[in-house]
Amino acid sequence: MGFSFLTPLFLAGLLAVAVPIIIHLVRRYQGKLIEFPSLMFLRQLPVQSIRRRTIRDWPLLLMRIGALILIALAFARPVLQLGNEEDGIIQDALREVVIVLDRSWSMDRGERWERAVDEARSTLGSLVTPDRASLVVFDGVGSVIVEPTLDPGRVSAALDTIRPGWGGTQIGAGLQAAGGILQASDRSRREIVLISDFQRRGWEDGPRDPLPEGTVLITTDVGDDGLGSMIVSEITLEHTFTEGRQRVRPVARVIRQGEQAPSRAQILLELDDQETERQSVEIVSEGAVSISFDPITLPELGIRGAIRLESESSESMGEPFRFVVSPSEIMSVLLVEGAEGAERDTSPYLRSALTVSGGSPVQVETRRTAAFSVAELENVDLVILNDIPLPSGASGTALQDHVMGGGGLFVVTGPESAPDEWSSTWDPFLPGRSGDVIERDPGRGASLAQVDRDHPIFTLFRGAGGSGLGTPRFFRYRELDLPDEFSPPPAEITDEMNEDGPQVLARFDDGSPALAQRIVGGGRVLLWTSTLDNEWSDFPLHPVFLPVVREVVQFAAARRESVPYFSVGQPLGSRFLLIEAGIISEGESLPDTGTTGAVDQSPVLGLLAGPDGTGLNLTGAGGDLLQIPSPGFYEVRPEGEGSVAEWVLAVNADVREADPARMDPEELMLAIAPPAAAAPDGAMAQNSLTGDLSEGTNPRTVIEEGERRQSLWRFLLLGVILLLLGETILAGRSKPLAKQIG
């Protein structure tokens, strides 16, 4: 229960209560006059007069003060908040306002950040007394900076401490955090004020959770269309072996985005902080070029590299693109695809993904028939059967022996993977049996909805939105009949060698398996239920295709790829870092701490040291995730004073932030809710989800409506009349203290 006032400035009228008090204090009362004939016979004596100014008529004074107080309160137009159902009108007037502020790397360009902060302060200035405000900032993740508060000054003070970071844009992550605040709010008027430069990628790659019912979305666009950039977007490493020595050729992809971007630049290759090569690059129109550098002979311990862009006047053009490359063994892959003369080439995208090396070099041999001997598979790390029938006879036995001996097998299904082509001899080796084709809506398709991000294949895809895993569309895929009970392993495989049965690693949005695995003997078998070309999906056309294929291949072959670089904000497992550094082995279990409960007290096994000298403890716990906040070279060291780096990782700013492509805020609102659910640039809207506000209506009018219905000022003025009437009667009946002669 409490009061708020529609026009609180009139409360200044309370100062008027001093007027009757002063009058009562300074008023002079004259004594009784007596006529006297003459003063000539009286002696004049000096008399000191002392007057005490006191209030002599308290009831009259209190009535006058009370009348003035009620007049001031009546003009301030009070609104009573009862906090129950009878006060529904007032509760409708109370707003929960969440300011969602974009602090991604792109907001640091031009004057975007200054405009964003000004817009946030403008929103705070529009709040009325009962409104509650909170502040959420987002880049790759959303964070609540200020919890809901009635004091806008707290939010304003927090704005002074925030600056744009290095992370990418995930608008959905910010809306998700704001939605959590609104979901817990008891106020019916719920608003989100979204302030961003509205990068298109920031919405396409992120989560798209619906807003809580009754939410009004207000968008403020602080971006500009005049900015462009030329940046290094990625680096590929081409591995070769010459005379027993491994060499790597860095290839940089440079893109020009926006008409205002420079068209010429110098590109520099630095190795261990020393410039080794410089070239000129020119991109006349928007587009991309690849720049190849001379091959590098790798030292035994690897090397740190960076590629920079400089203007023609030798000024730096943004952050360098860092990478780390270390010597690695060649992975041997045998790719078996359709026979000669087949209607389509099933492997162009797959071959490209295998040969574009981001770490361990891959040697690919392609065959048109699944016929091979045990000797031919002896030095093969992984066999890929790309939409062909499973081999039988001697070839099938040789491949099964390859798996039991520790080799990898990756089975890709498609039009040619009919169920009747599968021999029952493969049941103990495969995670399931291929079934009929599932057809999805050709306009919408299916998406990957359930992914085991704790599995080594998908560890790199942790974080908001799964880094684009949900964006590809699948229009056909095969059923995978999972066994109710695991098929018995071959007799020569012991129970210890066949510990893991079928396991589904990813599912489509209808629950059908997309990727499944089975560990048989020392080998790993993975099965993909759709094609890896664009026959049944657009998966190969998305950026996420390459890293997914690389991770699947590395896992199936039991090889761990040395990743040349990571991005700011990319979640990295503490255990993953320790394994890469060789501090613990992949199958090593952590020592038992003897602790129970929710508090994680895993022992510290290593340290992630940053370029600024700060460090993060690495425990090796499975759920211990780190997000590196800024670019640079980071070292993984074992626990202990004076330890040296066992592994170095390069971290770059999210290059997607340089993309000038922007979206209309109206697109965002249409994607979240029906067209009337929100409106851009400060306008309100009305529909079944957003309450009773109409276009152009300020929430203040709702408070005015509540005040109008209560009309407390009428009762206050009635009290004024009664007090003044009583004051008049009391003043007339008061006995005069003295007769005033005038």
N, C-alpha and C positions, 0 to 999 in steps of 0.2 A: 504494500500500500504506500502511495506517495503522491506528490503533486508535481506537475510540470505546468509551465505558463506559456501561452501562445504569444504574448507580447511582454516579455519579462522586463523590458526597459521601464515600464510604468512602475516597477517596484521601487524606482528611485524616489517616487512620491512619498515613500515612508519617511523620508527626511523631514516631511512637513510636520511630523508629530512634535518637533521641537518648538513649533510656534506657540501652541497653547501653554506649554511648560514655561517658556520665557515670559509670556504675558502674565501668568499667575505669579511669577517671581518678582517682576518689576512693577506691578500695579501698586499704587499708593492708596492707603486708606486714611482719611482725615478724622481727627478726633472731634468731640463735641465742643462747640464755641459758646462761651459765656460772655454776655455783655458786662463791661466794667466801666464805671464813670471816668476814672482818670488813673494814670500810672505815675503821676508826678510825685506822689508821696511814697512810692515803692523804690527800694534800692535795687539797682541792677547788679545781678551776680552772674558770673560766667557759669554756664551749664553745658556739660559735654553730652551730646545726644548719640546714643548707640541704637541702630536699627538692625534687626535681624530679618532678612528676607526669607520667609518660609511660605510654603503652600498651605493656605487656610481652608480650601474647599476641594478635597480629594475626589469625592463622587463626581462633581461637575467636570474636573479635569480629566478623569478617566473616561467619561462619556465622550468628551471632545476628541481625545486621543484615539479611542476606539473607532469613532466615525471616520477619522482620517485614514486609519489603517485599512478599514473595509473599503473605502473609496479606491485606495491604491491597488488593493488586491482585485477589486472588480474590474478596473481598467486593464490589469495584467492578464485577465481572462484565464483563470486557472482551469486545469484539467485534472480530475481525480483518477489515479490508477489504483484499482482495487485488487488486481491480480487474480480475478475469478471469472467465471463465465458471464456474469452480468456486466463485466467490463470488456466485452468482446470488441467494441468499437475502438477503445483505447489500445488494446493489444494489436489490432490491425494497423494502428498508426506507428507502432514501434518497428524500426528497421534494423536488420542485421546486414551490414555492408562489408563485403570482403574486397579489398583492393588487391588485385592479382597483377604483379609487376614483373615484366620480362627483364631478366638480368643476364641474358646470354651474351656471347662474344659480339654478335652483330649489333647489339645495342650500344657498343662503345664507338661506333662510327659516327662521324659528324656530330650533331647536337641532339642525337636521339635520346640519350640518357637524360640530359638536362630537361628536354621537353617532357619526358616521362615523369620525372620527379615533380615538375610543375603541375602536371595534370593530376597526380596523386594528391598534392597539397590542395588543389582546387576542389577535389572531391571531399577532402576533409573539411574544407571551409563551408561546404554546402550542407553539412550535417546539422540537425537540430538537436536540442537538449537530450531527448531520450534515445537517440540513435546510438547503436553500438558498432564499432569499427574494428577491423583486424587487417593484418598485412601478410600476404603470401608472395614469395618471390620464386621464380623458376628459371631453370636453364634446361639441363637434361632431366632434372628431378624437381619436384615442388617442395618447398619448405615453408613452414609457418614461422614467421619472424615475430609477429605480435599477435597474441591470442586476443579474442574478443574483449574489448574494453569500452567503457563509457568516456574515456579520456582521449580525445583525438591527439592531444599533445604527445602521448606515448608513441603513436604511429608516426607523427611528424619527426620526432627525435630519432626514430629508427631509420627514417629515410636518409638522414645525414650520415649514417654509418655504412650504407650499402653502395657498392660499385659493381659495374658489370664484371663477370668472370670470364673464363675461357671455355665454358661448356657450350654445347649445342642447344638448340631450341626445341622444347617439347611442350607446346601449348597445352596439350591434354594433361600433362603432369601437373601443371599449375591449376587447371580447372578441377582436377581430381582432388588436390589438397584443399581447395576452396569448398568443393562439394562436401568434404568431410566436416568442415566447420558448420556449413548450413544445415547438414543433416542432423547435427546435434543441437541446433538452435531451437528455442521455444518460441521464436518470433515468426509471425506469419508473413511479414514483409522481408523477403530475402533477396539480396542483390549482390551481383558480382560485377565489379568494375575492372575489366580486362584492359591493361595498357601494354601495348607491344608494337613491334614493327611488322608483325604478321608475315614472317617468312613462310613461304608455301611449304617448304620441307618441315617446318616446325609443327605442322598439323598432319601432313601426310604420313610421317613416320612414327607418330605417337599414339597413346591410348585415346579412345573416344568414348569414355564412359558418359552416360546421360547425366544431366544435372538433376539435383533433387527437385521434386515437384514444387511448383510455386516460385521457382527462381527466375528473377529478371536479370538478363545479361546485358550489360552496357559495355560497348567496345570503344576504345580510343586508339586510333592509329597514329603513331608518332614516327613512322618510317618516311622515307622519301625515295623517289624513283630515279634520282639523278646520279646515284653512286654506282660504281662498277669496280672490278678488281681483276688483276692477273695474279694467279696463285699456282703453287705446286699442289696438285690435288692428291697424288699418290705416287709411290715408287714401287717398281717391280725389280726383282733381282734375278738375272739370268745366270744360272750356275753352269760352269763348264769345267772339265778336267783335262789338263794338258800336262803330259809327261809326269803324271802322278801328283800334280799340284792343282789345287782347286782355285779357280778364278771366278769372280763375280762381276758382271757388267750391270751397273745401276742404270735404270731407264726411268726418267722422270716424266710424268704427264703434267703439262702446263695448260691451264685453261684460262680463257679470257671471257669475262662475264660482264655485260653491261656496255652500253655505247660509250660511256664516259671513261672506261678503263683504258690504261695505256696500251699501246699496240706493240711497243718494243721494250726489251729489257735485256739485261745480262744475267745469265744463270751460272752459279758457281757451285762447284763440288768441293766440300771440305772433308778431310779425313783426319780424325784426331786433332781437330782445331787448326789444321793447316790447309790452305787453299791448294788444290792439286790440278784443277781444270776450270776453265771459264769458256763459255760459249755465248753467242748472241741468239736471241729468240725473237721472232716477229709473228704476231697473229693479227692479221688485218681486220677480220671481222670476228664476231663472237664464235668461239669454237675451242678446239684443243689440239695440241701437238705433243708428240713424244720426242724427248731429247735423250739420246744414248751417249753415255760417257765411256771412256776407255775402260777395259777390264781391269779389275783390281786383284792382285794376288793376295790371298788372305793369309795373315799370320796365324799362328796356332791359337792365340787367345782371342781372335776376332778383332773387329775394328768399329769405332764410332764414326758415323758419317752425318753430314747435314748438307742440304741443298738450299741455296738462298737465291732470291731474286733481287737484283739491284736495278735502279733506273739508269738511264743513260748518263745522268749526272752523279752516279755512284752512290745514290741514297738508297738505304734499305727499303724494300717493299714488303713490309710485314714480317711475320715470324718465319724462321727457317723450318724446313721440313726435316726432322731428325730420323735416323734409322740406325740400327745395330745389326751387323751381319757376322756370323761365326761359321767356321768350317763345319760341314755336316756330310753324312754319308748319303750316297745316292739311293733312292727308293726305286725298286724295280716293280713295275706294274704291267700286268698282262691284260689287255683289254680285248675281250671277245665280243664281236658284234655280228650283225646280220650277214648272210652270205652275199657273195658277189651278185650283182644284178638286183638287189633288193629294191623295193619301191622307194624307200627313203633312207637317208643317212641318219642313223639314230644317235651318233656320237659327236657331232661337231662341237657342241657346247661343252660336253664332258671332256673331250680331248683338250680344248682350250683351257678349261679350268685346271687340268692336270699339268699342263706345260707352263702355265704362268706361275712361276715359283715365288712365293713370299717367304720361303725359309728353306726347308730341305729340298734339294733338287730331285726331280722325278724323271725316270727314264721309262717311257711308255712304248710297249710293243703291241701292235694291233694285229688281231687275227680275225678271219672270217668264219672260222669253224672251231667248235669246242672239241678238238682232238689233240691230245697231248699225252706225254708219258711222265712218269715220276721224275725222270732225269731232267726233263725240260722245265719242270716246276721247282727244281732244287734251289735255284737262286732267285726265285720270284717271291717278293714280299706280299703282293696282293693280286688276286685274280678278280676281274670285274666281268660279270656276265650281263651284258646290256641287251635286255629284251630278246633273249634267245632261250630255247628249251634247255633244261638242265642236261648235262652230258650223262650218258649211261655207259655201261660196259667198262672197258679198260680205262677210258678217259675219265668216267665218273669215279672209278675207284682211285685213280691217281689224284684227282682233285680232293676227294675225301681224305686220302692220306696226307695231302698237303695241309689241309685244315687241322687234322689231328696233330700234325707235327709242329704247329705254331703259325702256319700261314694264314693270311686273311682272305675272306671271300665276301664280295659285295654283289648282291643280286638285284638287278633293276627290272621290274616287270613292265609290261606294255601290251600292245595288240598281239604280239607273238607268244605271250606267256600264258597260253591257254591251260586250264587246270588238267586236261587230259594228257598234257605233255610232261607232267611231273611224276616221276617214279617214286614209289613208296620207299625206296632205299634212301631217299634224301630226308625222310621225316625226322630221323634222329639228329639231323644237322641243321635244319632250318627252323626259324622261330614260328613258322606257320605255313599253311598250304594256300597257294594263290587261288582265288575264286573268280566269280563273275565280275564283269565290268560294271561299275556304278557310274551312271550318267548324272551330272549336275546341271543346273540352269546355265545355258550357254552365255547368258548375259551377266550373270553374277558369279557363278562358280563357287567353289569351296575355298576355305583358307585353313592354315595351320592354327588350331585353337588351343591345343594342349601340348606343351613341350616340356620335357624333363630337363630343366636348366641346371640341375645338379649333375647331369651326366657330362663327361669330358667333352663330348661333341658340342654341347650347347653352352658350355661355361662362358664362352666369350660373348654370348648373346643375352646375358643377364642384363636387367635394367629396364627402364621405362619403355614399354612397347616392344620389348624383345629385339630392338635394333632392326625392325623391319621384317621380322619373321612372319608377321600376319598379313603382309601386303600382297604376295603372289596369289594368283587365282588358279585353282585346279578344276578342270571341267570333266575329267575322267580319271578314274583310278580303280584298281582291283580290290575286291574284298580279300581279307586275309583271315583265313579260318585258324584261329588259335586253338591248340589242343586243350581239352579239359584237363588231361593229365599229360605230363611231359612224356614224349616217346622215349623208350629206353635207349641208352647210348650203346654204341657197338661194344661187343664183349671185351675188346682189347683196351677200352678206356675205363680207368678206375673211377670211383665216385669222386675222388679228390680232383681228378682232371676235368670233371663235368659238373662243376658246382652250380653254375647258373643256367636256369631254364630260359624259355622265351621271355623277352621283356620288351614292351612297347615304349619307344622313346618319344614318339610324336604322333598325334592324332589330328584328323581333320575336324571341322566344326560339327560334323554329325556323329563323331565318336569313332569313325572307322580308322584303323591303324594306318599311319603314313610311313613310319620307319620303325623297324623292330630289329632286335639283335638276339643272338644266342651264342654263348661261349661253349665251344666243344673242344675238349682236349686243351691244347695250348693255343688254339686258333679262335678267331672271332668272325662270326658270320652276321652280316647285316642285310636287310631286305627292304627295298623301297617300292611302294605299291603303285607309283605312277611313273611316267617316263621322265627322262632327263633331257629331252628336247622340247620344242614348242608344239608337239603334236597333241598332247593332252593337257598342257598348262602353259602359263606364261612365266613359270618359275625361272628359266634361264635368262629371261630378259630383265630381271631385277638384280640390283647390286648385291643382295644377300646370297645369291646363288653360288658365287665363287667361294666365299668363306665356308658355307655349309658343306660344299663338296670337298674342300680341302680338309676340313675337320673330320668328315666321315672317312675319307681315305686314310688320314693319319691314324685314326683310331682303329680302323679295320686292320691296318698293317702293323698295329702295335708300335707305331713310331710316333714320337712327339716332335712336332715341328717347332723350330725356333722362330718365334714371331719377330719380325724386324722392327715393328713399331705398334704403338697403341694410341688411343685417343683420350683426351681429357674427359673425365666423367665415366669412362668405360669401367664397369665393375670388374675387379680382378680378385679372385679368391686367394686368401692368404696361403692356403695349401698349394695352389697352383704355382705361386711364386717360389715357394720353398722347393718344390719338385724341380722347377726349371733351373734353379740355382744348384741343384744336387745336394742340398742340405738334408733332405729326406728323400726316400724312394717312393715310387708311385703306390706301391702296396703296403707301405709301412704304416703301422698303427701307432697312434700317439700313446704315451705313457698315461696310465690311469692316475688322475689327480686325487681320487677318493672323494670328490665333491659331488653333491647332488643339488637339485633345484635349478632355478632359471638362470642363476649367475654363472657366466662362462669364466672358468678359472683355468683354461688350458694353458700349459706352459709356453713361455715365449721362446721360440726357437731361432728367430732371426730378426733382422731389422731392414726396413726399406728406407734408405737414406736419400733425401731429395737434394736438388742442386743448391738449395739455400742452407743446407746443413741440418735441417730438421729431419726427424725420422719417425716411422710408424712401426710398432711392434707387429711381428708376424707370429701367430700362434699355431697355424696349421689346422685349426678347426674347420670342419667342412662348411659351416655357414658363415665363416668370418670373411666378409667382403670389404674391399677397399675401393674407394673412388679417388683417383689421383686428381687434385684440383687444378694443377697448372702444368704447362709444358716444360720439358727439359729431360736430362738424362738422370735416371734413378738407379741406385745400386742396391742389390740384395746381398746382405752380409749375414753370416752366422752370428748367433748371440755371443757376446763376449767383448770385452774392451780391446781395442786395437785390431779387431778382425778386418780382413780385406774383402773386397767385393768378389763374390762368386758368380754373379750374373748381373748384366747391365741391361736395362730396358729403356727404350726411347719413347717419349710421350709427346704427342703433337696436339695443337689446338684442333678443334673440330672444323675441318676445312669446309664442311657444308654451310658454315655460317657466312662464308664469303659469297654465297649464291644470292644475287640480287632479286631473284624471282619472289614476288610477294603475292599474297592472296587478298581478295576483297573480304573484309570482315563479315559481309553478308553471307558468303559461302560457309564460313564457320558456323554462323547461327543456324543456317539451314541444315547443316549436318548434325547439329546437336538437338534441335527441336523444330517443330513446325514454324513457318515463317513469322507468325505473330508472337513467338516466344521471346524474342529479343529484338533490339533495334540498335543500329550503330550510332556512334558519336553522340552519346548522351540522351537519345530519345528513349522514352519508355514504350511499352507495348502491352497488349491485352490479349489473352486467350485463356483456355481452360487450365493451363499450367501455371500461369504467372499472376493470378490474383485479379484485383479489381482496378489496377491503374490503367488509365487510358492514355493515348498518345499525347504527349506534352504536359501530362499531369505531374505536379510535384507532390511527393509524399506529405508535404506540409498541409495540403488541402484535406488529407484524411484526418489529421489532427484537428484541423478547424471543424471538420464534420463532427468529431467526437465532442469538441467543446460546445458546438452549437446544440447538440442533443442534451448535454448535461446542463448547460446554461447556469452554471454556478454563480455567474456574475449577478443574475437576477436576485438570488437569495442574499448575496452580499449587499446589494443596493437596498433591499428591503430592510436589512439590518441597520444600514446607515440611516434610513428614514426613522426607524424606531428609536435609534440612539439620539438623533437630533430632536425628535419629539420629546423624549424624556429629558434631554438637556434643557429644552425650553421650559418645561414644567418645573424642573428642579431650580432653574435660575430664577423663575418668577416667585417661587414660594420661599426662597431662601431669605431668612431674617437679616436685614442690613446690619452690618457691624456698627455703623454709625450714621448719623444723619448728615448728609452732605449739604453744606450751605454753599450756594453759588450765587 
